[in-house]
Amino acid sequence: MSIDAANDLITTLSTAAREAGLSVLSNEQSTDYNQRPTTRFVLALTPDAPAERRLQLELSEAFDFHKPDLLPEMTSHLREAAQRLRNPRPDAYVSLAGLPISYSDFRWPFHRSTSGADTYIVHGIVRLEDGSASPLHAKISASMTVTFAEIVPAPEQPYAETFIYNAVRKTLDQGQLEMLKSGNRQPVPVTTRYYSRWQKKFFFTDTNDASRIEFLAMKVYWLSGVLGGSQPVWIADPRDAQYLNTTPQELARMAADLSSQGLFTLSGEFAAATPSLLARAEQYHAKMHAALDETKPTFNEDMRGGHTNM
């Protein structure tokens, strides 16, 4: 690894993180899937942040984001990360189908498929987060076509994490990822059907006010009530807005409606679960179990037997 290149990346990322209100707790040299050098950063709001309030960012050693077409999105990524790090579990999300999940062990950046397919791949793990230390998880192999890759400014984590996470949620909603105690990697295809070149935006799910309100209630129930001890969570997350095909402003407006019903305690863009929301436990657990049942298809029996090439 070039020491100068690594030092340049560390310096520029540390500066960008500081401007976003983040502290770089550590950096270490690593390698990507193809053994090319990367640097892994651990980010938090404060130097003494506990482990659950930290996020990892991995970048290619030679990556230079100080370019007009790259810097704005890196800046947005870091600012949004700073907001998520105020959540009790910044790695946790909820799907429309009702699954509380977390993302971990992603190996950035993308790498070319080794199976001969004309795609770029990133591997990671999605875990069920129901508050019971469940062993259920899905090892995923998210792929984007070469055509789709032309849309992405760079095959690096800050430019792809949001749409990859949302593609995973969409695939779970479709019942096409199975949560297992162990298993092989399962595919999450990301194609141009998720993107409008005309509008220059992603489309994952058509939702209306009712489904968005239900989503917010589930999110605050699981992320604040169950996983966070009723600590507040960010309800105007642009990542959720992309997934739901809406805006952060609309999510904030709907959260205010739920707060007026006594389900949230609202402070700015952060909402905490109330006893009234926690009283819906049976409803949300039933929805979660129904969603898990939907993720037990027969399509991946070959993968259970180890017949996969990703």
C-alpha positions in Angstrom: 0.0 0.0 0.0 1.3 3.5 -0.8 1.9 5.3 2.4 1.3 8.7 0.8 -2.0 7.6 -0.8 -3.2 6.1 2.5 -2.2 9.3 4.4 -3.9 11.5 1.9 -7.1 9.5 2.3 -7.0 9.6 6.0 -6.4 13.3 6.1 -9.2 14.2 3.7 -11.7 11.9 5.2 -10.9 13.1 8.7 -11.4 16.7 7.6 -14.7 15.9 5.9 -15.9 13.9 8.9 -15.1 16.7 11.3 -17.1 19.1 9.2 -20.0 16.8 9.4 -19.8 16.7 13.2 -18.1 13.3 13.4 -15.0 11.9 15.1 -12.8 9.4 13.4 -12.0 6.9 16.2 -9.7 4.7 14.2 -8.4 3.8 10.8 -6.7 0.7 9.7 -5.3 -0.7 6.5 -7.3 -3.5 4.9 -8.0 -5.1 1.5 -11.1 -5.5 -0.6 -12.5 -8.7 -2.1 -9.7 -8.7 -4.7 -7.0 -7.9 -2.2 -6.6 -4.3 -3.3 -5.7 -1.9 -0.5 -8.5 -0.1 1.4 -8.7 1.9 4.6 -11.4 1.2 7.2 -12.5 4.1 9.3 -14.6 3.9 12.5 -16.8 7.0 12.9 -18.8 8.2 15.9 -20.2 11.4 17.3 -17.8 11.5 20.3 -14.4 9.8 21.0 -15.9 7.9 23.9 -18.9 6.6 22.0 -19.9 3.0 22.9 -19.5 0.3 20.3 -23.2 0.3 19.3 -23.0 4.0 18.5 -20.3 3.6 15.9 -20.3 3.1 12.1 -17.7 1.7 9.8 -16.7 3.4 6.5 -14.4 1.5 4.1 -12.8 3.3 1.1 -10.3 2.2 -1.6 -6.9 3.6 -0.9 -6.7 5.5 -4.2 -10.2 7.0 -3.9 -10.2 10.8 -4.2 -13.7 12.2 -3.3 -12.5 15.9 -3.6 -14.0 16.2 -7.1 -17.0 18.3 -8.1 -19.1 15.2 -9.0 -18.1 13.2 -5.8 -17.7 15.7 -2.9 -21.4 16.7 -2.5 -22.6 13.1 -2.1 -19.7 12.2 0.3 -20.7 15.3 2.4 -24.3 14.2 2.5 -23.4 10.6 3.4 -21.3 11.8 6.4 -24.0 14.3 7.6 -26.7 11.6 7.4 -24.4 9.2 9.3 -24.0 11.8 12.0 -27.8 11.9 12.4 -28.2 8.1 12.4 -25.5 7.9 15.0 -27.9 9.6 17.4 -30.1 6.5 17.2 -29.6 3.9 19.9 -28.8 1.4 17.1 -27.6 3.3 14.0 -27.2 0.0 12.1 -30.8 -1.0 12.5 -33.7 -0.5 10.1 -37.3 -1.8 9.5 -38.8 -3.2 6.3 -42.3 -2.4 5.1 -43.2 -6.0 5.6 -42.4 -5.6 9.3 -38.9 -7.0 9.8 -36.5 -5.2 12.2 -33.1 -5.8 10.7 -29.5 -4.7 10.9 -26.7 -4.6 8.3 -23.1 -5.7 9.0 -19.9 -7.1 7.5 -20.2 -5.5 4.2 -17.0 -5.6 2.2 -16.7 -2.4 0.2 -16.1 -1.4 -2.6 -17.9 -3.4 -5.3 -15.9 -6.1 -7.1 -16.5 -7.7 -10.5 -18.3 -11.0 -10.4 -16.1 -14.1 -10.4 -18.9 -16.3 -11.9 -18.5 -14.8 -15.4 -21.6 -12.6 -15.1 -21.2 -9.0 -16.3 -22.0 -7.5 -12.8 -20.4 -5.8 -9.8 -20.9 -7.5 -6.4 -20.8 -6.5 -2.7 -21.2 -9.0 0.1 -22.8 -8.4 3.5 -25.0 -9.8 6.2 -28.5 -8.9 7.2 -29.6 -9.9 10.7 -33.0 -10.1 12.4 -33.2 -7.7 15.3 -36.2 -8.5 17.4 -34.6 -7.9 20.7 -34.1 -11.6 21.5 -30.5 -12.0 20.1 -32.0 -14.0 17.3 -29.6 -16.2 15.2 -31.6 -15.6 12.1 -29.7 -13.8 9.3 -29.1 -13.7 5.6 -25.8 -13.6 3.9 -26.3 -11.5 0.8 -24.6 -11.0 -2.5 -25.9 -7.7 -3.9 -25.2 -7.2 -7.6 -25.5 -4.3 -10.0 -25.3 -4.6 -13.7 -22.7 -2.8 -15.7 -25.5 -0.7 -17.1 -26.7 0.3 -13.7 -23.1 1.0 -12.6 -23.0 3.8 -15.1 -25.5 5.6 -12.9 -23.4 5.4 -9.7 -20.8 8.1 -9.3 -18.3 5.7 -7.7 -18.5 2.0 -6.7 -17.6 3.0 -3.1 -19.7 2.7 0.1 -20.9 6.4 0.4 -22.3 6.3 -3.1 -24.0 2.9 -3.0 -24.9 2.0 0.6 -28.3 3.6 0.6 -29.6 2.0 -2.6 -28.1 -1.4 -1.7 -29.7 -1.3 1.8 -33.0 -0.4 0.2 -32.7 -3.1 -2.4 -32.2 -5.6 0.4 -35.3 -4.3 2.1 -37.2 -4.5 -1.1 -36.0 -8.1 -1.7 -37.1 -9.0 1.8 -40.5 -7.5 1.2 -40.9 -9.7 -1.9 -40.1 -12.8 0.2 -37.0 -13.5 -1.8 -34.5 -13.5 1.0 -34.7 -16.2 3.7 -33.5 -15.6 7.2 -31.6 -18.6 8.4 -29.5 -19.8 11.3 -26.8 -20.6 8.7 -26.6 -20.7 4.9 -25.0 -19.6 1.7 -25.1 -16.2 0.1 -28.4 -15.2 -1.4 -28.7 -12.8 -4.4 -30.0 -9.3 -4.2 -30.1 -8.0 -7.8 -30.0 -4.2 -8.4 -31.0 -3.2 -11.9 -32.1 -0.2 -13.8 -35.8 -1.0 -12.9 -35.0 0.6 -9.6 -33.9 3.9 -11.2 -35.6 6.5 -13.4 -33.0 8.1 -15.7 -35.6 10.7 -16.6 -36.3 11.8 -13.0 -32.8 10.9 -11.8 -34.1 9.1 -8.8 -34.5 5.6 -7.3 -37.9 3.9 -7.1 -38.2 0.9 -4.8 -41.8 0.8 -3.4 -45.0 2.6 -4.1 -46.4 3.8 -0.8 -49.2 6.1 0.3 -49.8 8.0 3.5 -51.3 5.0 5.3 -48.4 2.7 4.6 -45.9 5.4 5.4 -47.6 6.1 8.7 -47.6 2.4 9.5 -43.9 2.2 8.6 -43.0 5.0 10.9 -45.0 3.4 13.8 -43.2 0.1 13.2 -39.8 1.9 13.0 -40.2 3.7 16.3 -41.7 0.6 18.0 -38.7 -1.6 17.1 -35.8 0.9 16.9 -36.8 3.0 19.9 -39.1 0.9 22.0 -37.6 -2.6 21.6 -33.9 -2.0 20.7 -33.4 1.4 22.2 -35.1 1.5 25.6 -37.4 4.2 24.3 -34.6 6.5 23.3 -35.4 8.7 20.3 -34.7 7.7 16.7 -34.4 9.8 13.5 -37.7 9.7 11.6 -36.7 12.0 8.7 -34.0 9.7 7.3 -33.5 10.3 3.6 -32.6 6.6 3.3 -36.1 5.7 4.4 -37.5 8.4 2.2 -35.9 6.8 -0.8 -37.2 3.4 0.1 -40.7 4.7 0.5 -40.6 7.0 -2.5 -41.3 10.1 -0.5 -39.4 12.9 1.2 -37.9 13.4 4.6 -40.2 16.4 5.0 -43.3 14.2 4.5 -42.0 11.6 7.0 -41.6 14.4 9.5 -45.1 15.6 8.9 -46.5 12.2 9.4 -44.5 11.7 12.6 -46.2 14.8 13.9 -49.6 13.2 13.3 -48.6 10.1 15.2 -47.2 12.2 18.0 -50.6 14.0 18.3 -52.1 10.5 18.7 -49.9 9.8 21.7 -47.8 7.2 20.0 -44.5 9.2 19.8 -42.7 11.7 21.9 -41.4 14.1 19.3 -38.3 16.3 19.5 -37.5 17.9 16.2 -36.8 15.1 13.7 -36.4 12.4 16.5 -39.2 10.3 18.0 -39.3 8.1 21.0 -41.8 5.3 21.7 -44.6 5.9 24.2 -46.4 3.3 26.3 -49.3 3.6 23.9 -47.0 2.5 21.0 -45.4 -0.3 23.1 -48.9 -1.6 23.8 -49.0 -2.6 20.1 -46.3 -5.3 20.7 -48.6 -8.2 19.8 -49.5 -6.6 16.5 -46.0 -5.9 15.4 -44.6 -9.2 16.5 -47.4 -11.0 14.6 -46.5 -8.9 11.5 -42.8 -9.8 11.9 -43.6 -13.5 12.1 -45.9 -13.3 9.1 -43.0 -11.6 7.2 -40.6 -14.3 8.2 -43.0 -16.9 7.0 -43.0 -15.1 3.6 -39.2 -15.4 3.4 -39.3 -19.2 3.4 -39.7 -19.8 -0.4 -38.6 -22.9 -2.3 -36.6 -20.9 -4.9 -33.3 -21.3 -2.9 -33.3 -25.0 -2.1 -30.2 -25.3 -4.3 -28.4 -22.7 -2.3 -29.3 -24.6 0.9 -27.5 -27.5 -0.6 -24.5 -25.4 -1.4 -25.1 -25.0 -5.1 -24.4 -21.4 -5.6 -21.9 -19.4 -7.6 -21.7 -15.8 -6.3 
